Amino acid sequence: MKLDDLDKAKRAAKDLFTEYQFKQKHDVPVITRRLADVARYVIADMRTSLNGGGGKKVFEDYITALDRYLIPYFGKKHVGNIGYDDIKAFDTWRTAAMKRDPKASTVNTHNSALNRVFTEAVARGYMSKNQVPSLLNKGSDAERRPDFTREEYRSLTAHFPHGSRTAAKANHTICDSCCAITC
């Protein structure tokens, strides 16, 4: 902020100083960052872990959730300003972006990725713990795939090496574990 008048500049500096004192007194972060900036730290950390062999497989899903959904929606918003209403609006936006209702497991993955961003923001002092919003999960339950039909089973086993198919016919272990039919 650049002011030409010295008196205006002094007043602005005093107001800014008073605001910072108030924020510090009430445990409100003085410095904040946009979600996209904090998400970049989180993504870099997860990629480092994955490349080092110590990361979890789910990190790839978190990175995808951040890149496809969370950063495009929340990216320009300051992490400390994201509230419950924003989470509800995101849920509606995500459903439209996916063109279907997300499953509960998808919502859990997105929530976990967002929680990683909030945890990083708290650790770096960009937001306080009491600013972290509660996350929603109104996703639908996963649906079990129906049993294989006899024709699907034959199609699958046709591509097994010869010994595997013979072994499967001999003891029915593959058939019994994947089909509701008796071979």
C-alpha positions in Angstrom: 0.0 0.0 0.0 1.6 3.2 -1.1 0.3 6.6 0.1 1.6 10.0 -0.9 0.3 11.9 2.1 2.5 11.3 5.2 -0.4 11.6 7.7 -2.5 9.1 5.8 0.5 6.7 5.7 1.0 7.0 9.4 -2.7 6.4 10.1 -2.7 3.3 7.8 0.4 2.0 9.4 -1.1 2.5 12.9 -4.4 0.7 11.8 -2.4 -2.2 10.3 -0.3 -2.5 13.5 -3.5 -2.4 15.7 -5.1 -5.1 13.4 -2.0 -7.3 13.8 -2.0 -6.9 17.6 -5.7 -7.8 17.7 -5.1 -10.9 15.6 -2.2 -12.0 17.7 -4.1 -11.5 21.0 -7.0 -13.5 19.7 -5.0 -16.4 18.2 -5.8 -15.5 14.6 -3.0 -16.0 12.2 -1.4 -12.8 11.0 -0.1 -14.3 7.8 -2.4 -16.6 5.7 -2.1 -18.4 2.4 -4.4 -19.5 -0.3 -5.4 -23.2 -0.4 -3.5 -23.7 -3.7 -0.2 -22.5 -2.1 -0.6 -24.8 0.9 -1.7 -27.7 -1.3 1.5 -27.4 -3.3 3.5 -28.0 -0.1 1.4 -31.0 0.7 1.7 -32.4 -2.8 5.5 -31.9 -2.9 5.8 -33.7 0.5 3.7 -36.6 -0.7 5.6 -36.9 -4.0 8.9 -36.8 -2.1 7.6 -39.7 0.1 6.4 -41.7 -2.9 9.7 -41.2 -4.8 11.6 -42.2 -1.7 9.7 -45.4 -1.4 8.2 -44.5 2.0 4.9 -43.0 0.8 1.6 -44.7 1.0 -0.3 -45.7 -2.2 -3.2 -43.5 -1.2 -1.0 -40.4 -1.6 -1.5 -40.8 -5.4 -5.3 -40.6 -4.8 -4.8 -37.5 -2.5 -2.7 -35.8 -5.2 -5.4 -36.5 -7.8 -8.2 -35.2 -5.5 -6.2 -32.0 -4.8 -5.4 -31.4 -8.5 -8.8 -32.3 -10.0 -11.2 -31.0 -7.4 -9.9 -29.2 -4.3 -7.4 -26.8 -5.9 -9.8 -25.8 -8.8 -12.6 -25.1 -6.3 -10.8 -23.7 -3.3 -7.5 -22.7 -4.8 -7.8 -18.9 -4.6 -9.5 -18.9 -1.2 -7.5 -18.3 1.9 -7.3 -21.5 4.0 -8.4 -19.7 7.2 -11.5 -18.4 5.4 -12.9 -21.8 4.4 -15.9 -22.6 6.4 -18.8 -25.0 6.7 -20.9 -23.2 4.0 -17.9 -23.4 1.6 -17.7 -27.2 2.3 -21.4 -27.6 1.5 -21.0 -25.6 -1.7 -18.0 -27.7 -2.7 -20.0 -30.8 -2.2 -22.7 -29.6 -4.6 -20.0 -28.4 -7.1 -18.1 -31.7 -6.9 -21.3 -33.7 -7.7 -21.9 -31.5 -10.8 -18.2 -31.8 -11.8 -18.3 -35.6 -11.5 -21.7 -35.8 -13.2 -22.8 -38.3 -10.5 -23.1 -38.6 -6.8 -19.7 -39.6 -5.4 -19.3 -42.7 -3.4 -18.6 -42.4 0.3 -15.0 -43.7 -0.3 -14.4 -41.0 -2.8 -15.6 -38.3 -0.4 -13.4 -39.8 2.3 -10.4 -39.6 0.0 -11.2 -35.9 -0.8 -11.8 -35.1 2.9 -8.5 -36.8 3.9 -6.6 -34.8 1.2 -8.3 -31.6 2.4 -7.4 -32.4 6.1 -3.8 -32.8 5.1 -3.9 -29.3 3.7 -5.5 -27.9 6.8 -2.9 -29.8 9.0 -0.1 -28.3 7.0 -1.7 -24.8 7.2 -1.9 -25.1 11.0 1.6 -26.4 11.3 2.9 -23.4 9.2 0.8 -20.9 11.2 -1.5 -19.9 8.3 -4.6 -20.9 10.3 -5.4 -21.9 13.8 -6.9 -25.3 14.8 -10.2 -23.7 15.7 -10.5 -22.4 12.1 -10.5 -26.0 10.6 -14.1 -26.7 9.4 -16.0 -29.9 9.9 -16.0 -32.0 6.7 -19.1 -33.7 5.3 -19.6 -37.2 3.9 -22.9 -37.6 2.2 -21.6 -40.0 -0.4 -23.5 -43.1 -1.3 -22.4 -46.5 -0.2 -20.3 -48.6 -2.5 -22.2 -51.3 -4.4 -21.0 -54.8 -4.6 -20.4 -56.2 -8.1 -22.7 -59.1 -8.9 -21.3 -62.6 -9.0 -19.7 -63.7 -12.3 -22.1 -65.5 -14.7 -21.1 -68.9 -16.1 -20.2 -67.2 -19.4 -18.0 -64.5 -17.6 -16.3 -67.3 -15.7 -15.5 -69.2 -18.9 -14.2 -66.1 -20.6 -11.9 -65.4 -17.6 -10.6 -68.9 -17.3 -10.1 -69.2 -21.1 -7.1 -66.9 -20.7 -5.4 -68.8 -17.8 -2.4 -70.9 -18.6 -3.4 -74.5 -19.3 -2.3 -75.9 -15.9 -4.3 -73.2 -14.0 -7.5 -74.1 -15.8 -7.0 -77.8 -15.2 -6.3 -77.1 -11.5 -9.4 -74.9 -11.2 -11.6 -77.6 -12.7 -10.1 -80.2 -10.4 -10.7 -78.4 -7.1 -13.1 -75.6 -7.9 -11.2 -73.1 -5.8 -11.3 -70.3 -8.3 -14.9 -71.0 -9.3 -16.2 -71.3 -5.8 -14.5 -68.0 -4.7 -15.7 -65.9 -7.6 -19.0 -67.3 -8.7 -22.4 -68.2 -7.3 -22.5 -71.1 -9.7 -21.3 -74.7 -9.4 -18.9 -75.7 -12.2 
